[in-house]
Amino acid sequence: MNGFQITFFTQQDRRHHGKLLTQWLMEQAKAMDIHGATMIGATEGFGHHGRFHSVHFFDMADQPVEIVMAVTVEEADRLFALLRSEKIRIVYAKTPVEFGILGEEE
């Protein structure tokens, strides 16, 4: 299958509608029948404003987080339409990919 790998970059403490943005985004992807997404927490990073974000022993709120998913063209269009309608401000990378499933189901 051909489509896109979309990676969203945000921080652990960002919220949307009172919910963590990362959790909201994962829930929306599932509700849209996107077949999978992975949330990855990073140790440190810096954003487009040059400000460093990092995870600390007692405070994980500023932790950089990525959400990665492989989607079809149609799924990408629906997802970005939702983000635009919700006025979500988030950094992303959208890369053309071939993806699929190998092997048998267990």
C-alpha positions as CSV (number, residue, x, y, z in Angstrom):
1,M,0.0,0.0,0.0
2,N,1.2,3.5,-0.7
3,G,0.6,6.5,1.6
4,F,2.4,8.6,4.1
5,Q,4.3,8.2,7.3
6,I,3.1,11.1,9.5
7,T,5.1,12.1,12.5
8,F,3.7,14.7,14.9
9,F,6.1,16.5,17.3
10,T,4.8,18.0,20.6
11,Q,5.3,18.1,24.4
12,Q,3.8,15.9,27.0
13,D,2.0,18.8,28.8
14,R,0.1,20.2,25.7
15,R,-3.7,19.9,26.1
16,H,-6.8,20.1,23.8
17,H,-10.3,20.1,25.1
18,G,-8.9,19.5,28.6
19,K,-7.2,16.3,27.5
20,L,-3.5,15.7,26.8
21,L,-3.0,16.5,23.1
22,T,-1.1,13.3,22.6
23,Q,-3.9,11.2,24.0
24,W,-6.5,13.2,22.1
25,L,-4.6,12.7,18.8
26,M,-4.3,8.9,19.4
27,E,-8.0,8.6,20.2
28,Q,-8.9,10.5,17.1
29,A,-6.7,8.3,14.9
30,K,-8.3,5.2,16.4
31,A,-11.8,6.7,15.9
32,M,-10.9,7.4,12.2
33,D,-10.0,3.7,11.8
34,I,-6.3,4.4,11.2
35,H,-4.8,1.0,11.7
36,G,-2.0,2.0,14.2
37,A,-0.1,4.8,15.8
38,T,2.9,4.8,18.1
39,M,3.6,7.4,20.8
40,I,7.4,7.8,21.5
41,G,8.7,9.8,24.4
42,A,12.1,11.4,23.9
43,T,14.6,12.5,26.5
44,E,15.4,15.9,25.0
45,G,14.7,18.1,22.0
46,F,14.2,21.7,20.9
47,G,11.4,23.2,18.9
48,H,11.1,25.7,16.1
49,H,11.6,28.6,18.6
50,G,14.9,27.2,19.7
51,R,13.7,26.4,23.2
52,F,15.0,23.1,24.7
53,H,12.4,20.6,26.1
54,S,13.5,17.8,28.3
55,V,12.3,15.1,30.7
56,H,13.3,15.6,34.3
57,F,13.2,13.1,37.1
58,F,10.4,14.8,39.0
59,D,8.7,16.6,36.1
60,M,7.9,14.9,32.8
61,A,5.5,17.7,31.6
62,D,8.0,19.2,29.2
63,Q,9.0,15.8,27.7
64,P,9.2,15.9,23.9
65,V,6.8,13.4,22.3
66,E,6.4,12.0,18.8
67,I,3.3,10.3,17.4
68,V,4.0,8.2,14.3
69,M,1.5,6.6,12.0
70,A,1.5,5.1,8.5
71,V,-1.7,6.1,6.6
72,T,-3.3,6.0,3.2
73,V,-3.7,9.2,1.2
74,E,-7.4,9.3,2.1
75,E,-6.7,8.8,5.8
76,A,-4.1,11.6,5.7
77,D,-6.6,13.9,4.1
78,R,-9.3,13.2,6.8
79,L,-6.8,13.5,9.6
80,F,-5.4,16.9,8.4
81,A,-9.0,18.2,7.8
82,L,-9.8,17.3,11.4
83,L,-6.7,19.0,12.7
84,R,-7.5,22.1,10.7
85,S,-11.1,22.2,11.9
86,E,-10.0,21.8,15.5
87,K,-7.4,24.6,15.0
88,I,-4.6,22.3,16.3
89,R,-1.2,23.9,16.1
90,I,1.4,21.1,15.9
91,V,4.6,20.4,14.0
92,Y,4.6,17.4,11.7
93,A,6.6,15.6,9.0
94,K,4.7,13.9,6.2
95,T,6.8,11.5,4.1
96,P,5.6,9.3,1.2
97,V,6.0,5.6,2.1
98,E,5.0,2.1,1.1
99,F,3.6,0.1,4.0
100,G,1.8,-3.2,4.7
101,I,1.7,-6.3,6.9
102,L,4.0,-9.3,6.6
103,G,3.4,-12.8,8.0
104,E,0.3,-14.5,9.4
105,E,-2.0,-13.4,12.1
106,E,-1.5,-15.1,15.4
